[in-house]
Amino acid sequence: MRRNNQAGAEEEAQIDLTPMLDVVFIMLIFFIVTASFIKEAGIEVNRPEASTSNPKDNVNILIAISATNEIWMDKRRIDVRAVRANVERLHAENPKGAVVIQADNESNTETVAAVLDASREAGVYDVSLATEDD
C-alpha cells in the first residue's frame, strides 16, 4: 500500500506546462501580427538637408532614387515606367498610406518629377520628399 501512495503522490506533483506554452504561443502570434514592419526602399541615399522638415506618419510606400537615377522599391530596382503599377499595388494593400521619395543629392530633378507624377497618377496624392534635419 505504501507503494501506491508514492506513485499517486508523484503523479500529483507533476506540473502540466501545456497551458503555459499555449499562452506563450498566442502572445507570440499576437506580437507578430500586430508589429509594424519597417519597409525599406532597398538602398541608402544621401538626402538633402532641410530646416523645415517634419516627420511623416502612415508611410507604407518608400521609393529611393540613387545618385545614378536608379529607382528602387521593395529592395529591388525598377524602371520608371513600372513605378505607377507598383505604387497602385502597394496602395491597394494600405489605402491610408503615403508615398515618401528618398532622392539622393546627386539625382536628377527629372527623375524625381517622373516618380512624383507616377505616384499621383496611381491615385496617391500624399507624396513627400525625404530630407535630413539640419
RAQUIRA-V799477 format. One record per backbone hydrogen bond with DSSP energy under -0.5 kcal/mol. CO is the residue of the C=O (numbers start at 1). NH is the residue of the N-H. If there is no record, write none. Layout:
CO;NH + CO;NH
This chain:
1;5 + 2;6 + 3;7 + 4;8 + 5;9 + 6;10 + 7;11 + 8;12 + 9;13 + 10;14 + 11;14 + 15;17 + 17;21 + 18;22 + 19;23 + 20;24 + 21;25 + 22;26 + 23;27 + 24;28 + 25;29 + 26;30 + 27;31 + 28;32 + 29;33 + 30;34 + 31;35 + 35;37 + 37;39 + 41;75 + 41;76 + 45;47 + 46;105 + 48;132 + 50;53 + 50;134 + 58;60 + 58;98 + 60;62 + 61;100 + 63;102 + 64;72 + 65;104 + 66;69 + 70;66 + 71;78 + 72;64 + 73;76 + 76;73 + 78;71 + 79;82 + 80;83 + 82;86 + 83;87 + 84;88 + 85;89 + 86;90 + 87;91 + 88;92 + 89;93 + 90;94 + 94;97 + 98;60 + 98;61 + 99;128 + 100;63 + 100;102 + 101;103 + 101;130 + 102;65 + 104;107 + 108;112 + 109;113 + 110;114 + 111;115 + 112;116 + 113;117 + 114;118 + 115;119 + 116;120 + 117;121 + 118;122 + 119;124 + 120;123 + 123;125 + 125;127 + 126;99 + 128;101 + 128;130 + 132;50
